[in-house]
Amino acid sequence: MADVNPPLDGRPIDGSVHAASAWAELEDLSEGPSPSLRDLFAGDPARDDRLGVECADLWVGLSRQHLTYEVLGHLHVLARQRRVTDTLTGVLLGEAVNGSEDRAAVHGALRARDRSPSGPGVEEAFATFDRMAELAESIRSGKATGATGQRITALVQLGIGGSHLGPALVTDALRHLAHPDVTIRFSAGIDADDLDEALHGLDPASTLVVACSKSFTTIETLTALDGALAWLTIGVGDRAMDHVLAVTAAPDRARDHGIGDDRILEIPLAVGGRFSVGSAVGLPVMVAIGPDAFDELLAGMRVVDSLSAGLPVEENAAVLLALVDVWNHGHLGRGSVAVVPYAHRLRLFTPWLQQLSMESLGKRVCQNGSDPETPTGAVIWGATGTDAQHAFFQLLHQGTDVVPVDFIGVARPAVDDDRSRKGAEVLMTNLAAQADALAFGRTADEVRADGVDENLVAHRTFPGDRPSTAILLPELTPSTLGQLMALYENRTVATAALLGINPFDQWGVELGKQMALDLAEGTAPASELLRRARSLREG
């Protein structure tokens, strides 16, 4: 094992990770021979227990990753040299950790249910929670009415990216707790079909539309708002705007669109979109499951935030996951991660995670503007459970690329009946079997021992030695879902801290948006691709 009290020679921590002496040690280990997962398990029967860690109600198993105890020791040192838990503490407290925008990151502070933290916009956000709760209770109790006096029975949130993915995930995952008389829908795209689908079958007189845009300049959201207003006007006439709420960090722009102060819910500028479900962006979640359950979601997030900032590296699930990511991508050259939740209610988890991870870690410079000198963000992809097995597991098992897998399992079903319990057992059995099959494979001799024709031996051989991580939830509740989301958030921030990059900006999103605006306004050079598309449209 490596020294547990290393010199802090990983500074400057806002620059390349190569400044850390532990990095060089890991480079040497990655270039040398490494035992297979079969050998690692054969040499350590207790490996599953040794490389498993609890995180609140979650269990994280790293035994099927290519980790020797020597590698793990140097990874622990790397985390200390890069002062990763200091960064996580800064996020927990809402400190100024977003260097390129000279801004705090206060999403962690908003999760403190005792409302003790302070910071830019934090106190105001707590007051907004009270307004949200009042509105949610009014809708859920049937007291909220629209312009014509009809009860509000539907809420449609218009938003994209962080204004959509988090709330949609939570609302879908916890739909077994949703109010039976309130419909929650989302529209995230500029395509008219997206909005039409969200509004289909609803009555404008009993529907609220929430325009959710941090800047209130997002073209997709404002275009959808225009379409929604036209639809509302059909039902309620010139009082259509009475059915529109705004969630934004730019209230003046919302007012310019005719939305009154009493219908604007403000979010702090220092809440990043992909971290924003625990702010007013989560209004549809609160309406769906109620304020108390929403508080449970935030409390679950907060407990994992606190553990991620406070636990030593060896016991810290978020930091350990980040270290494994850096080991896999930076040292072993594995550029993608397949995320496979064995739960239909987590079907939107991977899209949410794609934005969280790839927007946060898709950077080519460090916080200080220098070259990180190593791969940064991995490609995140995946699908749910047995669907994934019948879609892309062939490549995972026998393809030429080695792709680490995150298996996410839920032990108890949301509905306690025989069919659901049987389904949950089949799902968990498949999860365990796939993890073992990827890790241990099937040798040619084992295939021959089964009497397989020699001509098929090569086809039926599985190389194994394919890494995976298991993350298990006891059941899917607001608290455990919040814990799972916060675990991945803190894993992402910890990875950024290791690499010296800023996970809170997203400059790479801006260039294409500006170029699209320039093309639309005719201020950019003519685009042959756009000309061809227009000619096809015009026939």
FIVOKE-498102 format. One line per 10 residues: number of its first residue (from 0); their letters; for each residue x, y, z of C-alpha. Coordinates in nm, 4 decimals. Last residue first. Layout:
BEGIN
NUM = a = X Y Z ~ ...
This chain:
BEGIN
538 = gerlsrarrl = -3.9683 2.0529 -5.2635 ~ -3.9544 2.3580 -5.0343 ~ -3.8309 2.1476 -4.7441 ~ -3.5657 1.9822 -4.9620 ~ -3.4461 2.3223 -5.0825 ~ -3.4290 2.4451 -4.7254 ~ -3.2133 2.1506 -4.6214 ~ -2.9813 2.2077 -4.9174 ~ -2.9371 2.5756 -4.8320 ~ -2.8686 2.4882 -4.4675
528 = lesapatgea = -2.5885 2.2510 -4.5686 ~ -2.4485 2.5075 -4.8082 ~ -2.4314 2.7604 -4.5259 ~ -2.4147 3.1274 -4.6239 ~ -2.1724 3.3377 -4.4237 ~ -2.3153 3.4602 -4.0905 ~ -2.5242 3.7730 -4.0274 ~ -2.8402 3.6302 -4.1840 ~ -3.0367 3.6433 -3.8582 ~ -3.1010 3.2683 -3.8548
518 = ldlamqkgle = -2.7412 3.1957 -3.9499 ~ -2.6106 3.4222 -3.6720 ~ -2.8453 3.2597 -3.4209 ~ -2.7270 2.9130 -3.5236 ~ -2.3659 3.0319 -3.4907 ~ -2.4374 3.1614 -3.1408 ~ -2.5947 2.8337 -3.0307 ~ -2.3085 2.6336 -3.1830 ~ -2.0519 2.8404 -2.9947 ~ -2.2288 2.8366 -2.6565
508 = vgwqdfpnig = -2.2395 2.4738 -2.5491 ~ -1.8605 2.4441 -2.5337 ~ -1.8510 2.7190 -2.2729 ~ -2.0082 2.4856 -2.0218 ~ -1.9045 2.5947 -1.6720 ~ -1.9508 2.4067 -1.3440 ~ -1.7184 2.1080 -1.3767 ~ -1.3996 2.3184 -1.3849 ~ -1.0877 2.1115 -1.4524 ~ -0.7960 2.0155 -1.2263
498 = llaatavtrn = -0.8101 1.6450 -1.3146 ~ -0.8663 1.5195 -0.9603 ~ -1.1039 1.8064 -0.8868 ~ -1.3036 1.7289 -1.2019 ~ -1.3343 1.3656 -1.0978 ~ -1.4520 1.4775 -0.7532 ~ -1.7174 1.7021 -0.9083 ~ -1.8462 1.4121 -1.1182 ~ -1.8444 1.1652 -0.8277 ~ -2.0244 1.4320 -0.6236
488 = eylamlqglt = -2.3008 1.4540 -0.8826 ~ -2.3146 1.0761 -0.9182 ~ -2.3576 1.0303 -0.5445 ~ -2.6049 1.3193 -0.5359 ~ -2.8271 1.1425 -0.7893 ~ -2.8147 0.8139 -0.5990 ~ -2.8811 0.9791 -0.2631 ~ -3.1751 1.1758 -0.4028 ~ -3.3174 0.8517 -0.5428 ~ -3.2657 0.6909 -0.2021
478 = sptlepllia = -3.4498 0.9716 -0.0214 ~ -3.7414 1.0074 -0.2644 ~ -3.7876 0.6305 -0.2518 ~ -3.6701 0.3504 -0.4822 ~ -3.5801 0.0482 -0.2738 ~ -3.2728 -0.1036 -0.1049 ~ -3.0491 0.0695 -0.3605 ~ -2.7473 -0.1106 -0.5081 ~ -2.4544 0.0296 -0.7054 ~ -2.2379 -0.2291 -0.8818
468 = tsprdgpftr = -1.9223 -0.1344 -1.0707 ~ -1.7951 -0.3156 -1.3786 ~ -1.4751 -0.4267 -1.5461 ~ -1.4385 -0.6705 -1.8386 ~ -1.1830 -0.9409 -1.7581 ~ -1.3985 -1.1864 -1.9503 ~ -1.2632 -1.3232 -2.2793 ~ -1.5838 -1.5092 -2.3657 ~ -1.5434 -1.8210 -2.5781 ~ -1.8502 -1.9403 -2.7711
458 = havlnedvgd = -1.7316 -1.8186 -3.1107 ~ -1.3826 -1.9587 -3.0629 ~ -1.5257 -2.2959 -2.9609 ~ -1.7687 -2.3150 -3.2527 ~ -1.5614 -2.5201 -3.4953 ~ -1.4517 -2.7377 -3.2041 ~ -1.8117 -2.8519 -3.1477 ~ -1.9260 -2.7709 -2.7933 ~ -1.9138 -3.0605 -2.5496 ~ -1.9472 -2.8533 -2.2333
448 = arvedatrgf = -1.5838 -2.9248 -2.1514 ~ -1.4922 -2.7621 -2.4820 ~ -1.6428 -2.4332 -2.3641 ~ -1.4566 -2.4532 -2.0358 ~ -1.1338 -2.5190 -2.2265 ~ -1.1975 -2.2189 -2.4496 ~ -1.2387 -1.9990 -2.1452 ~ -1.5642 -1.8436 -2.0295 ~ -1.5906 -1.4881 -1.8987 ~ -1.4869 -1.3952 -1.5469
438 = aladaqaaln = -1.5645 -1.0247 -1.5132 ~ -1.8245 -0.9801 -1.7874 ~ -2.0017 -1.3019 -1.6931 ~ -1.9896 -1.2097 -1.3246 ~ -2.1475 -0.8662 -1.3762 ~ -2.4002 -1.0158 -1.6185 ~ -2.5046 -1.2821 -1.3689 ~ -2.5442 -1.0354 -1.0835 ~ -2.7602 -0.7999 -1.2907 ~ -2.9652 -1.0870 -1.4320
428 = tmlveagkrs = -3.0392 -1.2207 -1.0845 ~ -3.1304 -0.8680 -0.9719 ~ -3.3787 -0.8338 -1.2581 ~ -3.5310 -1.1766 -1.1977 ~ -3.5731 -1.0983 -0.8264 ~ -3.7383 -0.7628 -0.9014 ~ -3.9782 -0.9316 -1.1446 ~ -4.0786 -1.1904 -0.8845 ~ -4.1395 -0.9166 -0.6277 ~ -4.3469 -0.7185 -0.8794
418 = rdddvaprav = -4.5615 -1.0186 -0.9706 ~ -4.6140 -1.1217 -0.6095 ~ -4.7169 -0.7762 -0.4883 ~ -4.5356 -0.4946 -0.3082 ~ -4.5238 -0.2105 -0.5604 ~ -4.2078 -0.0008 -0.5658 ~ -3.9972 -0.3134 -0.6036 ~ -3.7299 -0.4092 -0.3489 ~ -3.3614 -0.4632 -0.4295 ~ -3.3053 -0.1816 -0.6784
408 = gifdvpvvdt = -2.9986 -0.2334 -0.8968 ~ -2.7570 -0.0055 -1.0785 ~ -2.4823 -0.1702 -1.2870 ~ -2.2141 0.0748 -1.3995 ~ -2.0199 -0.0786 -1.6856 ~ -1.6592 -0.0350 -1.7981 ~ -1.6145 -0.0751 -2.1753 ~ -1.3279 -0.2837 -2.3133 ~ -1.3358 -0.2465 -2.6907 ~ -1.2853 -0.5497 -2.9173
398 = gqhllqffah = -1.6374 -0.6804 -2.8692 ~ -1.7149 -1.0121 -2.6998 ~ -1.8945 -0.9315 -2.3742 ~ -1.9627 -0.5586 -2.3994 ~ -2.0297 -0.5777 -2.7722 ~ -2.2869 -0.8527 -2.7271 ~ -2.4252 -0.6514 -2.4360 ~ -2.5526 -0.3915 -2.6819 ~ -2.9242 -0.4464 -2.7470 ~ -3.0659 -0.7616 -2.5872
388 = qadtgtagwi = -2.8754 -0.7085 -2.2629 ~ -2.9699 -0.3413 -2.2730 ~ -3.3403 -0.4261 -2.2672 ~ -3.2618 -0.6593 -1.9753 ~ -3.1499 -0.3706 -1.7627 ~ -3.2181 -0.0156 -1.8775 ~ -3.0132 0.1716 -2.1343 ~ -2.6594 0.2981 -2.1775 ~ -2.4253 0.5815 -2.2666 ~ -2.1690 0.8059 -2.1035
378 = vagtptepds = -1.8616 0.9123 -2.3049 ~ -1.5669 0.9770 -2.0739 ~ -1.4628 1.3219 -1.9554 ~ -1.0945 1.4158 -1.9188 ~ -0.8204 1.2409 -2.1123 ~ -0.4735 1.3421 -1.9886 ~ -0.2348 1.6353 -2.0275 ~ -0.4790 1.8704 -1.8483 ~ -0.3467 2.1532 -2.0706 ~ -0.3368 2.4856 -1.8855
368 = gnqcvrkgls = -0.6132 2.7452 -1.8515 ~ -0.5957 2.7709 -1.4708 ~ -0.9134 2.5666 -1.4254 ~ -0.7690 2.3059 -1.6579 ~ -0.8243 2.2985 -2.0320 ~ -0.9824 2.0477 -2.2709 ~ -1.3194 2.0083 -2.0993 ~ -1.6003 1.7549 -2.1380 ~ -1.6155 1.6908 -1.7643 ~ -1.9210 1.8920 -1.6590
358 = emslqqlwpt = -2.1201 1.8754 -1.9829 ~ -2.0295 1.5086 -2.0229 ~ -2.1069 1.4053 -1.6669 ~ -2.4263 1.5860 -1.5752 ~ -2.5591 1.5884 -1.9296 ~ -2.5090 1.2171 -1.9800 ~ -2.6281 1.1480 -1.6268 ~ -2.9746 1.2841 -1.6989 ~ -2.9932 1.0765 -2.0180 ~ -2.8763 0.7714 -1.8158
348 = flrlrhaypv = -3.1309 0.8144 -1.5364 ~ -3.4348 0.8416 -1.7625 ~ -3.5102 0.4664 -1.7519 ~ -3.4761 0.4643 -1.3733 ~ -3.8376 0.3550 -1.3177 ~ -3.7708 0.0616 -1.5487 ~ -3.5193 -0.0740 -1.2997 ~ -3.1991 -0.2666 -1.3743 ~ -3.0057 0.0548 -1.4345 ~ -2.7325 0.0103 -1.6979
338 = vavsgrglhg = -2.4698 0.2816 -1.7397 ~ -2.2096 0.2058 -2.0059 ~ -1.8880 0.4015 -1.9544 ~ -1.6679 0.5318 -2.2339 ~ -1.3059 0.6138 -2.3076 ~ -1.1195 0.3223 -2.1588 ~ -0.7531 0.4097 -2.2036 ~ -0.6170 0.2254 -1.9001 ~ -0.4468 0.5220 -1.7368 ~ -0.6644 0.8297 -1.7850
328 = hnwvdvlall = -0.9909 0.6548 -1.8623 ~ -0.9991 0.3579 -1.6278 ~ -0.7858 0.5070 -1.3501 ~ -0.9674 0.8417 -1.3698 ~ -1.3054 0.6689 -1.3495 ~ -1.1862 0.4473 -1.0634 ~ -1.0714 0.7561 -0.8752 ~ -1.4094 0.9204 -0.9321 ~ -1.5903 0.6158 -0.7955 ~ -1.3633 0.6175 -0.4900
318 = vaaneevplg = -1.4303 0.9878 -0.4358 ~ -1.8079 0.9410 -0.4466 ~ -1.7977 0.6323 -0.2232 ~ -1.5787 0.7827 0.0498 ~ -1.4557 0.5145 0.2875 ~ -1.0877 0.5047 0.1788 ~ -1.0917 0.8768 0.0976 ~ -1.1841 0.9826 0.4484 ~ -1.5465 1.0884 0.4927 ~ -1.6501 1.4522 0.5268
308 = aslsdvvrmg = -1.7189 1.6069 0.1876 ~ -1.8719 1.3006 0.0250 ~ -2.0570 1.2114 0.3448 ~ -2.2083 1.5600 0.3649 ~ -2.3157 1.5611 0.0006 ~ -2.4580 1.2105 0.0514 ~ -2.6675 1.3307 0.3459 ~ -2.7750 1.6391 0.1514 ~ -2.9034 1.4459 -0.1480 ~ -3.1215 1.2260 0.0709
298 = alledfadpg = -3.2477 1.5365 0.2508 ~ -3.3303 1.6954 -0.0839 ~ -3.5416 1.3962 -0.1882 ~ -3.7047 1.3822 0.1542 ~ -3.7945 1.7514 0.1205 ~ -3.9617 1.6702 -0.2109 ~ -4.1563 1.3966 -0.0302 ~ -4.2839 1.6557 0.2175 ~ -4.3616 1.9108 -0.0554 ~ -4.5816 1.6747 -0.2596
288 = iavmvplgva = -4.5063 1.3964 -0.5088 ~ -4.6226 1.5483 -0.8378 ~ -4.6371 1.9171 -0.7441 ~ -4.2939 1.8970 -0.5828 ~ -4.1509 1.7209 -0.8857 ~ -4.3091 1.9755 -1.1193 ~ -4.1432 2.2561 -0.9158 ~ -3.7951 2.0998 -0.9394 ~ -3.6535 2.3932 -1.1362 ~ -3.7342 2.5928 -0.8212
278 = sgvsfrggva = -3.4174 2.4382 -0.6756 ~ -3.3231 2.0801 -0.5905 ~ -3.3442 1.9764 -0.9578 ~ -3.0713 2.2305 -1.0356 ~ -2.7409 2.0434 -1.0633 ~ -2.7481 2.0167 -1.4440 ~ -2.8616 2.3771 -1.4663 ~ -2.5863 2.5149 -1.2460 ~ -2.7120 2.6988 -0.9382 ~ -2.5021 3.0153 -0.8946
268 = lpielirddg = -2.7547 3.2310 -1.0796 ~ -2.9928 3.1627 -0.7930 ~ -3.3415 3.0485 -0.8953 ~ -3.6421 3.2792 -0.9102 ~ -4.0020 3.1656 -0.9205 ~ -4.2072 3.4105 -1.1278 ~ -4.5879 3.3941 -1.1204 ~ -4.6465 3.6573 -0.8514 ~ -4.3991 3.8832 -1.0296 ~ -4.6139 3.8916 -1.3422
258 = ighdrardpa = -4.5223 3.7273 -1.6723 ~ -4.5605 3.9644 -1.9673 ~ -4.2571 3.8529 -2.1679 ~ -4.0612 4.1532 -2.0390 ~ -4.1410 4.0268 -1.6895 ~ -3.9623 3.7014 -1.7700 ~ -3.6642 3.9020 -1.8921 ~ -3.6578 4.0971 -1.5651 ~ -3.6776 3.7714 -1.3676 ~ -3.3426 3.6453 -1.5018
248 = atvalvhdma = -3.2488 3.3497 -1.2772 ~ -3.5565 3.1691 -1.4042 ~ -3.8657 2.9639 -1.3339 ~ -4.1595 3.1305 -1.5076 ~ -4.5287 3.0536 -1.4644 ~ -4.7945 3.0688 -1.7348 ~ -5.1701 3.0130 -1.6914 ~ -5.2479 3.3819 -1.6290 ~ -5.0720 3.4465 -1.9611 ~ -5.3657 3.2887 -2.1427
238 = rdgvgitlwa = -5.6038 3.5538 -2.0078 ~ -5.6727 3.6908 -2.3574 ~ -5.8633 3.3789 -2.4546 ~ -5.8897 3.0890 -2.2125 ~ -5.8990 2.7780 -2.4332 ~ -5.7713 2.8891 -2.7715 ~ -5.5373 3.1302 -2.5969 ~ -5.3748 2.8403 -2.4114 ~ -5.2739 2.6752 -2.7395 ~ -5.1224 2.9974 -2.8753
228 = lagdlatlte = -4.9472 3.0479 -2.5427 ~ -4.8049 2.6949 -2.5620 ~ -4.6628 2.7593 -2.9082 ~ -4.4973 3.0834 -2.7985 ~ -4.3654 2.9055 -2.4885 ~ -4.2192 2.6289 -2.7049 ~ -4.0236 2.8913 -2.9002 ~ -3.9104 3.0471 -2.5720 ~ -3.7935 2.7107 -2.4403 ~ -3.5982 2.6083 -2.7494
218 = ittfskscav = -3.4488 2.9559 -2.7946 ~ -3.3142 2.9758 -2.4391 ~ -3.3191 3.3481 -2.3576 ~ -3.4861 3.3258 -2.0178 ~ -3.1359 3.2971 -1.8696 ~ -3.2189 3.0142 -1.6273 ~ -3.5015 2.8860 -1.8419 ~ -3.8121 2.7097 -1.7154 ~ -4.1382 2.8218 -1.8766 ~ -4.4026 2.6518 -1.6628
208 = vltsapdlgh = -4.7419 2.5968 -1.8263 ~ -5.0453 2.5497 -1.6011 ~ -5.3393 2.3487 -1.7328 ~ -5.7076 2.3434 -1.6340 ~ -5.8449 2.5923 -1.8883 ~ -5.6010 2.4704 -2.1540 ~ -5.7562 2.1209 -2.1370 ~ -5.5095 1.8365 -2.1897 ~ -5.5448 1.5539 -2.4417 ~ -5.2202 1.6302 -2.6206
198 = laedlddadi = -5.0214 1.9100 -2.4585 ~ -4.6937 1.7185 -2.4174 ~ -4.7290 1.5510 -2.7576 ~ -4.7937 1.8834 -2.9302 ~ -4.4895 2.0295 -2.7564 ~ -4.2571 1.7594 -2.8887 ~ -4.4189 1.7587 -3.2323 ~ -4.3415 2.1297 -3.2664 ~ -3.9682 2.0525 -3.2626 ~ -3.7946 2.3062 -3.0395
188 = gasfritvdp = -3.7430 2.0371 -2.7800 ~ -3.7861 1.9899 -2.4075 ~ -4.1548 1.9468 -2.3395 ~ -4.2490 1.7950 -2.0058 ~ -4.5642 1.6509 -1.8503 ~ -4.7200 1.6277 -1.5054 ~ -5.0861 1.5230 -1.4682 ~ -5.2587 1.5824 -1.1345 ~ -5.5494 1.3682 -1.0112 ~ -5.3539 1.0618 -0.8988
178 = halhrladtv = -5.0952 1.2593 -0.7010 ~ -4.7605 1.0926 -0.7667 ~ -4.5999 0.8415 -0.5305 ~ -4.5781 0.5555 -0.7828 ~ -4.4540 0.8224 -1.0254 ~ -4.1289 0.8380 -0.8317 ~ -3.8940 0.7470 -1.1167 ~ -4.0894 0.9492 -1.3720 ~ -4.1046 1.2670 -1.1654 ~ -3.7409 1.2281 -1.0634
168 = lapglhsggi = -3.6109 1.1752 -1.4160 ~ -3.8270 1.4491 -1.5693 ~ -3.7166 1.6977 -1.3019 ~ -3.3479 1.6180 -1.3663 ~ -3.3594 1.6120 -1.7470 ~ -3.5757 1.9181 -1.8099 ~ -3.4368 2.2487 -1.6873 ~ -3.0899 2.0938 -1.6832 ~ -3.1056 2.0392 -2.0565 ~ -3.4243 2.1839 -2.1987
158 = glqvlatirq = -3.7297 2.3533 -2.0545 ~ -4.1057 2.3757 -2.0872 ~ -4.2850 2.2263 -1.7879 ~ -4.6459 2.1184 -1.8333 ~ -4.8693 2.1130 -1.5253 ~ -5.2111 1.9493 -1.5239 ~ -5.5205 1.9387 -1.3004 ~ -5.5800 2.3053 -1.2250 ~ -5.9455 2.3374 -1.1142 ~ -6.1630 2.5403 -1.3461
148 = gtagtakgsr = -6.2424 2.9009 -1.2541 ~ -6.2069 3.0412 -1.6045 ~ -5.8633 3.1940 -1.5477 ~ -5.7324 2.8841 -1.3739 ~ -5.7981 2.7341 -1.0338 ~ -5.5835 2.6143 -0.7447 ~ -5.7924 2.4695 -0.4593 ~ -5.7829 2.1098 -0.5797 ~ -5.5719 1.9887 -0.2862 ~ -5.2777 1.8951 -0.5110
138 = isealeamrd = -5.2796 2.2303 -0.6881 ~ -5.2936 2.4329 -0.3661 ~ -5.0350 2.2099 -0.2021 ~ -4.7962 2.2642 -0.4926 ~ -4.8521 2.6398 -0.4908 ~ -4.7870 2.6706 -0.1166 ~ -4.4836 2.4432 -0.1430 ~ -4.3416 2.6469 -0.4287 ~ -4.3895 2.9714 -0.2367 ~ -4.2078 2.8224 0.0627
128 = ftafaeevgp = -3.9290 2.6925 -0.1627 ~ -3.8963 3.0467 -0.3014 ~ -3.8174 3.1715 0.0494 ~ -3.5355 2.9175 0.0665 ~ -3.4126 3.0417 -0.2711 ~ -3.4044 3.3998 -0.1399 ~ -3.1767 3.2869 0.1434 ~ -2.9479 3.1121 -0.1060 ~ -2.9251 3.3891 -0.3672 ~ -2.5527 3.4341 -0.3313
118 = gspsrdrarl = -2.4480 3.2525 -0.0135 ~ -2.5782 3.1476 0.3249 ~ -2.6197 2.8073 0.4774 ~ -2.8550 2.7406 0.7752 ~ -3.1777 2.6519 0.6009 ~ -3.2361 2.3582 0.8352 ~ -3.3235 2.1607 0.5216 ~ -2.9748 2.2006 0.3839 ~ -3.0304 2.1083 0.0185 ~ -2.9956 2.4662 -0.1050
108 = aghvaardes = -2.6319 2.4727 0.0097 ~ -2.5416 2.1877 -0.2233 ~ -2.6842 2.3708 -0.5254 ~ -2.4767 2.6761 -0.4336 ~ -2.1894 2.6670 -0.6812 ~ -2.0146 3.0018 -0.6451 ~ -1.9160 3.2237 -0.9356 ~ -1.6130 3.3828 -1.0930 ~ -1.7280 3.2436 -1.4312 ~ -1.3990 3.0708 -1.5097
98 = gnvaegllvg = -1.3368 2.9925 -1.1422 ~ -1.6528 2.8082 -1.0432 ~ -1.5614 2.7063 -0.6865 ~ -1.6922 3.0159 -0.5086 ~ -1.8380 2.8527 -0.1958 ~ -2.1829 2.6985 -0.1536 ~ -2.1010 2.5116 0.1681 ~ -2.1424 2.1622 0.0223 ~ -1.9639 2.2762 -0.2935 ~ -1.6657 2.3971 -0.0940
88 = tltdtvrrqr = -1.6647 2.0730 0.1041 ~ -1.6495 1.8788 -0.2228 ~ -1.3495 2.0874 -0.3290 ~ -1.1748 2.0226 0.0028 ~ -1.2612 1.6531 -0.0364 ~ -1.0566 1.6451 -0.3548 ~ -0.7378 1.7862 -0.2087 ~ -0.5419 1.6884 -0.5227 ~ -0.2677 1.5312 -0.3125 ~ -0.5261 1.3564 -0.0999
78 = alvhlhglve = -0.7079 1.2110 -0.4006 ~ -0.3773 1.1014 -0.5525 ~ -0.2788 0.9264 -0.2289 ~ -0.5995 0.7236 -0.2360 ~ -0.5283 0.6359 -0.5997 ~ -0.1805 0.5197 -0.4971 ~ -0.3321 0.2852 -0.2385 ~ -0.5882 0.1552 -0.4861 ~ -0.3172 0.0649 -0.7344 ~ -0.1292 -0.1272 -0.4671
68 = ytlhqrslgv = -0.4481 -0.2954 -0.3489 ~ -0.5030 -0.4163 -0.7029 ~ -0.7859 -0.2568 -0.8908 ~ -0.9131 -0.3660 -1.2287 ~ -1.2784 -0.3154 -1.1340 ~ -1.4956 -0.6104 -1.0403 ~ -1.4479 -0.5550 -0.6665 ~ -1.5799 -0.1987 -0.6828 ~ -1.9143 -0.2521 -0.5089 ~ -2.1200 0.0470 -0.3952
58 = wldacevglr = -2.4004 0.0035 -0.1424 ~ -2.6625 0.2725 -0.0940 ~ -2.8585 0.3648 0.2190 ~ -2.6019 0.6240 0.3382 ~ -2.2980 0.5396 0.1259 ~ -2.1728 0.1924 0.2063 ~ -1.8469 0.0608 0.0615 ~ -1.7509 -0.2635 -0.1096 ~ -1.3933 -0.3387 -0.2070 ~ -1.3011 -0.5444 0.0989
48 = ddrapdgafl = -1.6354 -0.7245 0.1039 ~ -1.6232 -0.8360 -0.2583 ~ -1.2514 -0.9159 -0.2291 ~ -1.3021 -1.1601 0.0601 ~ -1.1962 -1.4610 -0.1479 ~ -0.8679 -1.2846 -0.2301 ~ -0.6267 -1.4671 -0.4590 ~ -0.8975 -1.6323 -0.6677 ~ -1.0812 -1.2999 -0.6926 ~ -0.7752 -1.1178 -0.8253
38 = drlspspges = -0.6870 -1.4076 -1.0547 ~ -1.0288 -1.4111 -1.2181 ~ -1.0200 -1.0324 -1.2439 ~ -0.6986 -1.0658 -1.4372 ~ -0.3630 -0.9700 -1.2866 ~ -0.1891 -0.6652 -1.4324 ~ 0.1422 -0.6534 -1.6147 ~ 0.3121 -0.3129 -1.6258 ~ 0.2130 0.0043 -1.8067 ~ -0.0731 0.0874 -1.5712
28 = ldeleawasa = 0.1552 0.0483 -1.2675 ~ 0.4092 0.2951 -1.4025 ~ 0.1418 0.5503 -1.4820 ~ -0.0046 0.5039 -1.1339 ~ 0.3270 0.5920 -0.9749 ~ 0.3550 0.8953 -1.2020 ~ 0.0126 1.0127 -1.0941 ~ 0.0986 0.9679 -0.7268 ~ 0.3654 1.2373 -0.7660 ~ 0.0944 1.4938 -0.8327
18 = ahvsgdiprg = 0.1746 1.7728 -1.0795 ~ 0.0540 1.5393 -1.3567 ~ -0.2970 1.6211 -1.2376 ~ -0.2730 1.9339 -1.4505 ~ -0.3745 2.2661 -1.3026 ~ -0.6284 2.3958 -1.0512 ~ -0.4652 2.1730 -0.7879 ~ -0.1408 2.3668 -0.8185 ~ -0.0475 2.1511 -0.6450 ~ -0.0298 1.7756 -0.6288
8 = dlppnvdam = 0.2744 1.7791 -0.4004 ~ 0.0758 1.7431 -0.0790 ~ 0.3339 1.5124 0.0776 ~ 0.1766 1.1736 0.1411 ~ 0.0179 1.0575 0.4669 ~ -0.1359 0.7233 0.3691 ~ 0.1889 0.6083 0.2066 ~ 0.1075 0.3569 -0.0652 ~ 0.0000 0.0000 0.0000
